[in-house]
């Protein structure tokens, strides 16, 4: 199932906080900008048939040999695919990683060298980084920190950076230090030795005064033990790196040459009581209810990526959220089980109803500000958003509640479903859509962020060329909600790692996006093409026989009282196009019949409808769905 959902360009004044609020306000202000700059089209999928086993997690690409490398953690290997024809993923071979450790966590490729991060069978013990040639020949291996979770080459190829998460064991009796390994890979890969590895730790911060939003809360843990490096972004000049410390709500700034932590930046908290920062907090209210609540969200980002705009470096994070759950320590509790301070929460009984905040999971490690045994503040896991930060950790942009608003409009019957079930509202009480992966790429002169949603699935696309004026471009979900999730069933489930391939490196000379889906065990390749121009003209695109099912943006938009909707079909199919209100009520059926292959259009007249935002959706044979928005302004 495919979803393509177009929204507006938001001004920096409104910051795209809350899709409905921004749409309404910007329409009245007269500065709405519509039109889709790019279009994602899935062109190939490889499915391992291994369900919920992390058989497709992280990908890397060798542009010289046109090879795609995919981490298959379940099989303890890295699968290698021929990407010379991106329309057909052909598996060539696998790199067996079982001799080097236990779980395979990450892979990276640069200039003929493949680097693989492998976790120790005892995860609190040091792991390995193993080097191969792109022809599959073993080169060397080195020891790094405990639980090497992610690795990446610097752009100049001089260094390989490894995030060693250093998680504790199940009973928290052993808690290794988190660290970053910096490996000098300037020599040939077969000459890399242990002497080329330097370790960056956090011991200098053990007795330091930290930003209060940095979470240090593990039982009896020193700062160096408690900090858990998750993901790494590197500056374009290869001099600096930024490392997410997910559980700690922080980002570490690293000087690579000096192998030193320059600073730790706490990320603060997201105020869900502010308009545009709402969330759906209950899985027991039987409705979509994205509202403001007296809750602070801990960003707790997973993936991070860096890019340059206007000569400055900015960071993009996917604010997934994470929870510490161990045999002897578990921080997640439901609001309904807490004793709330009567002054801070005078309507506690109402708030703690299961249909309100009662089901929401929050941390029990923060919120009792006066240490009297009750909770004065509530802190939930994850921002349910993407954020843009300056290089020193100042927030520039946050998508607010847009991810939930968009997915609610796209999949009203499966809103906040998880990646192993299609149940409506299933994840509302626990981190929502869980944005996890980030890839950044430049396409046709603009910079885009591609955000993978781990739970409901799919890819959100944002134009981030101007960090203070972000455009939501598209939501594409390759999941099939008509099928029960299972082996080879349900489409792509659990988007994990995202990889952008620039057109100059692409085998088809068009930009590509590769998405690894850990629950379905599938890897999907997307081709990125140009969308409609902002005047509604598709140029020569509509004069040719279409290759994809595409629902185009209506024109004009905003409109009054009529507008034209174009759609393209590569084959004869039964097509249904319906229009819905923001609340999900059907207001018009425009097409419900067989249509021949080609380019079509239909007129939508809304003379009897009130001004507002509506959505129109195309279904093809009941399976392929695309959705866009339109705005009626009378």
ABEGO torsion letter per residue (X at the ends): XBBBBBBBBBBAAAGGBEAAAAAAAAAAAGABBBEBABBBBBABBBBAGBBGAGABABBBBBAAAGBBBBBBAAAGBBBBBBAABAABBBBABBBBAAAAEBBBABBBBBGGBBBBBBBBABAABBBBBBBBBAAGBBABBBBBBBGBABBBBBAAGABBBBBBAGBBBAAGABBBBBBBBBBBAABBAAABBAAABBBBBAAAAAABBBBAABBBABBGBBAAAABBBABBBBBAAGABBBBBBAAAGBBBBBBAAAGBBABBBBAEBBBAABBGABBBABAAAGBBBBBBBBBBBBAGBBBBBBBBBGGBBBBBBBBAEBBBBBAABBABBBAAABBBBAAABAAAAAAABAABAAABBBBAABGBAAGAGBBABBBBBEAGBBBBBBAAGBBABBAEAAAAAAAAAABAAABGBBAABABBGAAAABGEAGBABBBBBBBGGBBBBBBBBAAAEEBBBBBAABAABBBBABBBBABBAABBBEBGBGEBBGBBBBBBBBAAABAAGBBBBBBBBAAAGBBBBBBBBBBBBAAGBAEAAAABBBABBBBBBBOBOBBOABBBBBBBBABBBBBBBBBBBAAGBBABBABBBBBBBEBBBBBBBAAABBBEBBBBBBBBGGABBBBBBBBBBX
